[in-house]
Amino acid sequence: MPLSLVEEMLSGSRVALARLLSRVENHRDQSGDILRYIGSHIGKAVRIGFTGPPGAGKSSLVAAYAKQLRGLNHRVGILAVDPTSPFSGGALLGDRVRMTSVSTDQNVFVRSVATRGDLGGLAEAAGDMADVLDAAGYDTILFETVGVGQSELEIVQYADCTVVVLVPESGDAIQGMKAGLMEIADVFVVNKADREGADRFAADLRAAMHLKSWGNWTPPAVLTVAVRNEGLSEFHEQVMRYLEFLRTTGQFEQRRADRIRRRVRKFVEQQLTSQFWTDERLQKLETAIRLNRSPYEIGQEFLENPNRG
């Protein structure tokens, strides 16, 4: 079944694409087969991550940027990562509610993804789902995270370019630098720039860039008003400048290789862990705990005798 769906997706079926994304998200045991089938079709899309505090207007910016990209004839895939519903296990906010201005475009595919308790801001399956969109021919993939603060650092594992979205009310830029979220930025956006203090906040943000060494790329700060499509051209220019910087310095392919390496390691670790904890080993663990043995002693015994139990 996955193979036939892959063939339909590669032929342009949006229905097949939606079904494959659902399988990758909800049936992790099937994702390996799907990703093996599409392996030769992956690697062309640019992946851009949008992160930042709740209320910064990330959804509006992503939707506006998708329209900007469509004007340049890009095909755009959007993965909007939402909190998980405690009742259904699905995303709380529907993609068509949040991205109505672009969701009807046949060259834009919007998908809401539930975090399923993943505090990193990105669902575990998001990287695999981006691969599916890549194989389906979407040349730009936009991630939008839930906005949960410092744990959003995980986004750098998925994106070629990370955009940190702030608003004039975000507060002191230097304090933000200490939070850690700021340090993952490749491009800053001060959204809702029609509010009072936007220019001053952007200036403070640029000044804060000089407090640490950024190497050969210092993140620019772009002012936008996403709901009015203002500042989008400059924002796109800065994203393209950064991607070109990565390519000319050889970092683009290196970052992608690092991303694959991390995903392979995570996959192998998950598989080994799953295979290691047999019912017999779990029973031995419970017995050792009841005997009040040291956790380090128990662990060392398992490691020294991996083939027993």
C-alpha atoms as one frame of an Amber mdcrd trajectory, in Angstrom:
protein
   0.000   0.000   0.000   2.677   2.646   0.825   4.418   1.970  -2.508   1.271
   2.581  -4.527   0.617   5.769  -2.566   4.180   6.923  -3.229   3.721   6.375
  -6.963   0.462   8.352  -6.885   2.133  11.153  -4.924   5.048  11.331  -7.337
   2.491  11.642 -10.134   1.072  14.738  -8.451  -1.766  13.423  -6.280  -2.429
  15.702  -3.299  -4.710  13.056  -1.802  -1.877  10.511  -1.841   0.469  13.122
  -0.359  -1.966  13.808   2.492  -2.320  10.089   3.203   1.434   9.544   3.223
   1.938  12.459   5.605  -0.684  10.960   7.916   1.045   7.578   7.838   4.444
   9.113   8.583   2.987  11.150  11.451   0.647   8.579  12.992   2.106   5.194
  12.025   5.804   5.446  12.734   6.296   1.750  11.990   5.427   2.455   8.335
   7.560   5.571   7.904  10.750   3.610   7.231   9.292   1.876   4.174   7.853
   5.126   2.839  11.113   7.019   3.248  13.076   4.233   1.567  10.749   4.412
  -1.438  11.173   8.173  -1.825  14.883   8.335  -0.943  16.082   9.165  -4.456
  13.612  12.078  -4.698  14.772  13.874  -1.537  17.280  16.702  -1.223  16.101
  19.492  -3.512  13.950  21.554  -1.155  15.166  24.448   0.968  13.889  24.211
   4.552  13.226  27.372   6.549  12.214  27.317  10.200  10.198  30.025  11.946
  10.381  30.172  15.719   9.807  32.706  18.464   7.517  33.454  21.391   3.732
  32.986  21.205   1.936  36.012  19.818   4.778  37.130  17.566   2.671  36.547
  14.459   4.555  33.530  13.125   1.500  32.119  11.352   0.771  35.433   9.637
   4.414  35.759   8.590   4.587  32.202   7.249   1.374  32.693   5.263   2.561
  36.044   3.882   5.959  34.606   2.980   4.313  31.651   1.243   2.391  34.143
  -0.932   5.654  35.967  -1.628   7.279  32.703  -2.716   4.314  31.792  -4.908
   4.772  35.099  -6.693   8.280  33.857  -7.505   6.833  30.569  -8.821   7.950
  28.415  -5.885   5.937  25.424  -4.716   5.601  25.722  -0.951   5.024  23.099
   1.730   4.137  24.293   5.242   4.412  22.228   8.422   2.712  24.161  11.216
   3.509  22.429  14.486   0.702  22.805  17.029   0.093  21.687  20.613  -1.546
  18.277  20.887  -5.225  17.931  21.727  -5.653  16.031  25.017  -8.766  14.392
  23.550  -7.935  13.369  19.984  -4.133  13.414  20.063  -4.195  15.622  16.983
  -3.189  19.235  16.426  -5.350  21.728  18.312  -5.418  24.338  15.554  -6.498
  23.421  12.021  -4.215  24.394   9.149  -6.981  25.908   7.037  -8.098  28.093
   9.934  -4.614  29.496  10.418  -3.465  29.744   6.795  -6.670  30.491   4.875
  -4.957  32.982   2.568  -2.746  30.298   1.014  -4.342  26.945   1.827  -6.517
  26.975  -1.316  -3.522  27.438  -3.643  -2.826  24.133  -5.406   0.910  24.821
  -5.257   0.873  25.312  -1.499   0.381  22.370   0.843  -0.345  23.220   4.478
  -0.245  20.609   7.194  -0.752  20.990  10.931   1.383  18.640  13.009   0.763
  17.749  16.655   3.740  18.003  19.008   2.537  14.915  20.937   4.270  16.165
  24.060   7.562  16.951  22.329   8.811  20.048  24.187  11.346  20.778  21.479
   8.651  22.583  19.533   8.845  20.179  16.596   7.096  16.850  16.379   9.404
  13.857  16.108   7.957  13.041  12.692   8.354  16.573  11.275  11.704  15.856
   9.620  10.277  12.788   7.888   7.181  14.712   6.807   9.413  17.393   5.313
  11.147  14.644   3.313   7.763  13.564   1.928   6.957  17.147   0.871  10.433
  17.408  -0.660   9.856  14.241  -2.706   6.445  15.550  -3.787   8.154  18.479
  -5.512   7.727  21.312  -3.029  10.940  23.284  -3.417  10.559  25.378  -0.257
   9.392  23.916   3.044   8.449  26.213   5.905   8.396  24.971   9.515   6.415
  26.947  12.066   6.927  25.934  15.689   4.578  26.238  18.640   6.514  28.981
  20.416   7.498  27.372  23.687  10.615  29.367  24.474  14.140  28.102  24.900
  13.312  24.496  23.995  12.658  25.733  20.455  16.399  25.244  19.891  15.526
  21.885  18.363  14.466  23.600  15.163  18.073  24.042  14.048  18.201  20.281
  13.501  15.604  20.546  10.742  16.130  23.877   8.989  18.668  25.239   6.510
  17.773  28.721   7.743  16.285  29.575  11.135  14.165  32.706  11.467  13.474
  34.075  14.962  10.302  36.178  14.976   9.902  38.864  17.639   7.632  41.852
  18.237   8.424  45.308  19.649   7.013  44.203  23.017   9.487  41.316  23.218
  11.505  43.379  25.680  15.163  44.029  26.130  17.177  42.435  23.316  20.147
  41.745  25.544  17.952  39.811  27.995  16.663  37.855  25.032  20.189  36.941
  24.055  20.623  35.307  27.458  17.539  33.152  26.887  19.314  31.066  24.281
  16.560  31.304  21.687  18.236  34.307  20.096  21.474  32.464  19.476  19.964
  30.078  16.940  18.825  32.900  14.647  20.140  33.189  11.109  17.678  36.003
  10.408  15.692  38.086  12.906  12.255  39.455  12.091  10.642  42.225  14.110
   7.023  41.612  13.117   4.073  43.933  13.790   6.491  46.761  13.068   3.637
  49.259  12.838   3.524  49.242  16.632   5.229  51.884  18.715   8.873  51.234
  19.497   9.543  48.845  16.585  12.429  50.870  15.145  14.023  51.288  18.560
  13.684  47.591  19.329  15.247  46.647  15.969  18.132  49.041  16.661  18.653
  47.500  20.112  18.587  44.061  18.546  21.232  44.983  15.988  23.365  46.516
  18.718  23.078  43.310  20.733  24.609  41.404  17.820  27.957  42.962  18.686
  27.971  41.389  22.153  29.107  38.012  20.820  31.105  36.643  17.922  28.894
  35.380  15.102  31.698  34.339  12.763  31.326  35.445   9.152  27.552  35.940
   9.306  25.810  38.392  11.607  22.041  37.870  11.624  20.191  40.847  10.133
  17.041  42.270  11.743  14.195  42.868   9.297  11.025  44.807  10.115   7.750
  43.400   8.766   4.019  43.870   9.074   2.979  40.432   7.876  -0.776  41.074
   7.822  -0.150  43.911   5.330   2.601  42.095   3.400   5.081  44.824   4.336
   8.794  44.055   4.513   8.447  40.639   2.847  10.723  41.477  -0.096  13.555
  42.555   2.204  12.981  39.496   4.380  13.209  37.186   1.355  16.367  38.956
   0.210  18.024  38.366   3.596  17.035  34.681   3.593  18.494  34.266   0.101
  21.666  36.082   1.174  22.086  33.695   4.061  21.515  30.596   1.927  24.047
  31.872  -0.589  26.502  32.480   2.259  26.071  28.859   3.341  26.633  27.565
  -0.176  29.715  29.655  -0.903  31.346  28.660   2.399  30.501  24.965   2.028
  28.295  25.004   5.122  25.069  24.213   3.284  25.981  20.615   2.471  27.756
  20.215   5.798  24.638  21.213   7.728  22.544  18.816   5.698  25.033  16.015
   6.329  24.942  16.809  10.056  21.150  16.687   9.974  21.152  13.254   8.343
  23.819  12.037  10.757  21.722  13.079  13.765  18.617  11.437  12.378  20.448
   8.198  11.641  21.917   8.113  15.140  18.500   8.778  16.680  16.897   6.048
  14.569  19.580   3.504  15.457  19.395   4.395  19.160  15.613   3.986  19.142
  15.826   0.627  17.378  18.546  -0.689  19.684  16.665   0.451  22.767  13.464
  -1.176  21.550  15.242  -4.454  20.783  17.261  -4.465  24.001  14.390  -4.200
  26.456  12.873  -7.634  26.104  10.277  -8.868  28.596  12.944 -10.968  30.296
  15.294  -8.009  30.747  12.484  -5.843  32.070  11.654  -8.555  34.593  15.313
  -8.755  35.672  15.292  -4.983  36.073  12.238  -5.101  38.333  13.830  -7.859
  40.408  17.049  -5.854  40.835  15.058  -2.787  41.882  13.184  -4.772  44.542
  16.558  -5.944  45.889  17.496  -2.268  46.303  20.558  -2.556  44.092  22.313
   0.558  42.779  21.037   1.716  39.369  24.664   1.994  38.226  25.334  -1.597
  39.283  22.238  -2.794  37.455  23.107  -0.863  34.318  26.703  -2.043  34.304
  25.549  -5.649  34.579  23.269  -5.244  31.562  26.090  -3.665  29.550  28.655
  -6.300  30.487  26.279  -9.127  29.594  24.242  -7.763  26.663  23.468 -11.230
  25.281  22.032 -12.549  28.529  18.342 -12.068  29.155
